[in-house]
């Protein structure tokens, strides 16, 4: 208890006693059956004098974690996960920081006085019939607002001393070249993932961490192919790929749900997902709290192992503030689908690390407020690495505009992925953006030449996309509508198309109906894309009639082949060759 410096109550000013944080103790049963006790402070009082900017701590982005796992699998690295015990208790509070006090009251104060009477008994005092002990914190404590930030500074500073370089686009990813190969450490607070092709290097890194951070307790180290990391089961057993499994997580979600959510469903949402009724009965407080909790649980899973839930979840998350009976039924439908498919896993396999493909689509005016919906799917070969399903923030006047807004909405993710990979040491060729609306492609490519009399906010989007393409960071490629995978995230698909797109997105080899020949499905997919591209190449074009300088002109240009002087590697080429083709 060196981090707690007991104080007599009269040594503190009235203001310090009023600002003292209450000490709380929680017990939790871990997945392996062990009981873990965690003491923490109720840090809410600190919000009055600590600005948010001074308390925010970097954490590993989910995208950074997924990309690092993809690199680990591609390079056949040895992977280890490490949990640092008592991370905050190993982090001293800076001397120039404002003093932070905690108060232990009631049974907690009595127990502390009995466990260590020499150190604490004389500081126990009675107030309103309860025992109290005031302590000054010399170390960070879970629950205090700056604890995570202080530990991040300690850990990142240690790694820099060891020769690691932090990725400027994710401050919780650090790299170091050891024996000619890259060693990567990704961390989320005190949970670390370490990878290198040489097992002995990983062992050495762990030993160094143990020397520095193993003073409070033993580091929890997991080696092998399967890792329980941040609520996900990461499995590197298959060569060149990794899977993300959350079946155990879903077991917890499905426990103790009401009977009206029993049963199964073949899709997570019906065709009327986006439809709402103003006269629908609102949920009572208890059922509304259940709706909020379960929706949040599905959101967590959909962003990790289960992208097939994203379209349904994108709607449900917009309804948590005031859910009604219709919303509850839609949540129940999603739960029934989860019950039927909880064993499904996302499998990611990169064919190349220097080229990725984005399938981006926009569904025009599908929401009650006539806003459109954006859907996106990104892959480096097989399996989704990133994507989106979200309502657009502005109203558009045509499907062409909705498509341009969809590309613009995803541009931050497109560029961030490129910058992150380049900072990891993997320079990228232009990202291929697939679209099924050639008018939108013309507008995105030509920018000013296609802007016409559009409003300023739309022109900004056109010019930005055109500028990114001019800088050769992206290239546009046409995709036939029936093969536009991004469509999966713009509307609640049903039947065979839902299952086909879902299996492509998640790279599924066995679903609820049995074994899946994903290679055959992908073969058919790329053949259809190639056939449509060849037809587009021979379709006649009339440049005089195809001057896309206005909305009307751009709509007439559907079917015109987008010209690009750069030779690009198509999605079909990547799938067909399994990434073994030479760069073009």
Phi, psi and omega in degrees: 000030181296338181284347180253122177252102184295147181227145169290146185301328183282353176281345180261145175288167179300321180292321180294321177294322180291328182273353182300137183272136179288136179270132183238151178231129180238145175245136182221136176270123181278170184299331180274006177095349180288149176262124181248128175260137180228120174267139182210168179252148172275096189274012185298328180297335183289342180298339182288336184229000176246113178298152181301323182296332181272354183245351183282129181249137174297142171226154181300132176289148178299323179296319178296322178296314181296317180294321179293322176295320178298317178295318178304314182291318182298321183266005178056047180281154169278133185241137174226146173244142186225136175246121180275120183284142177050044186303315183291324181292345177269002184249114182285146175283129179304143183297332182273001177282157176296138179298138177242128179243147174239154177237127175259125184234165176063224185299325180298317180294319180297316180296318181297321178295328179279322181293319182225070185298325181299324185269331192236337189301321183290347180265355179285129175227157182261134177217118181054042174081005180237150176280143179222145170225126175263137179225141171271135180274122174263347179232167177289147179230136179307131180106333174286147192294330185259004185299311183295320180295318180296320179290322177301318178297320180294312183291314181295324177295320178297315181297321178296322176297330180277000177098008178278150177245127182280134177294123184294346181258356172206105188285005175243027173230123182229146184229151175209136176277119180233124182056036176081000180233156184279133170252129183239133173241124175246136179219145175237099187060257183248011178256118186246146171238124184241136181215144175194152181292337182259119181300323182295329177293317177299318178301317182294318179298318180297319180296320177296320177295322180296321179295325184272322189241007181262025184277330180277323180194177181284137174297138173270112185243132176239123177247168179111197185265339185244132184224136173267105188226116176056043177083001180244145170263110180263124184238117181254023186294320181279138184296136175069008182214165172220153179243151176243118184240132179230033181297318179296324177297317180293329175303319178291322179297320186280350179290139171061026173281152181296158184298331182288001173252008178290164177101185180227163178217153184272342175223157183283348182206146176277171184297337183267023184309314187277355182277138179228160178236131179293333184264010179293143182288132179285151178285148174289172188300319183293313181288329176295321177295320176298316179302315181296314183296312184291322176299317178297322178295318178292324177300316180302314181289322184293333180277354184240278187265344190232071177296343179294348179266354192296320183296314178296316182293325180300326176283313185299322181294337178281350186251002187291337181291324181210069184288150177240183184298323178297318178297320180298320179294325178291323175295318179299323177298316179297320179296319179296323177293318178299317180300323181284332190233021187298341182277350183295145182232149172272127179241123184248130180220118179270134173268330176214151177259357183254005181209129174234165183234134176245128172252111187238132183222157176226126177265120190282127169051050182267349182264158181303330177273013178067019172275155182269176183232133181262137174229139181213146179221128180236138180214154172256008181168280176229139178087143185280129176260325179206163179177187183201151169214107186205150175289142178286150186275347180234157174275142177241163186255000179201164177295329178297314178297321179299322179292319179295317178299322179299315179295316181298319180300328183267357183298321176302319180291322178299311183289320180299318179300316180297313182296319179298312182296320179295322178292334176281352179102020181234084178302141186247145168282171182306134176289136181270121178255115180267133176224154180252009179239105186288336174296317178296324178295320177297316180295316179295328181280316188273335179060251186299322182294343181247005189282327179058224184258031183287164181288163186299317184295331176282321178300321179303319181291316179302310186294323181295313179298317179297322180293318179298320178291322179297326179278007175061034174268336174223161169222143183269141176219136182284142176229129178299146186304319182293343180249011180282100184295331178300338178299334179302330185259006180254344181202158180283091179293160182226166169064216187296324181293320177300311184295320181295311180295319179300316182293327175291313183299318184263359180054054187272133177255349175206122180242195185293345180259000178122195181299146180237126175272084186294329179296321178293319178298317179293324178298314178296319181301310184287329177296319178295321177295316180296320181297318180291324178295321179294321177296322181294328182292329184262355178292133180292149177229148179239103184297331180293324182269352187247037176275099188279067181257005177209171179300314183296316182296318183295326179292328179286346185270006177301128182107344179286137180285132178280123181269143178210127181290341181276138173279130183239157175268119184280160175301319180299321178297318181297313181295317185295320186263354182066023176083005183272355182290157177282158179290146177239000000 
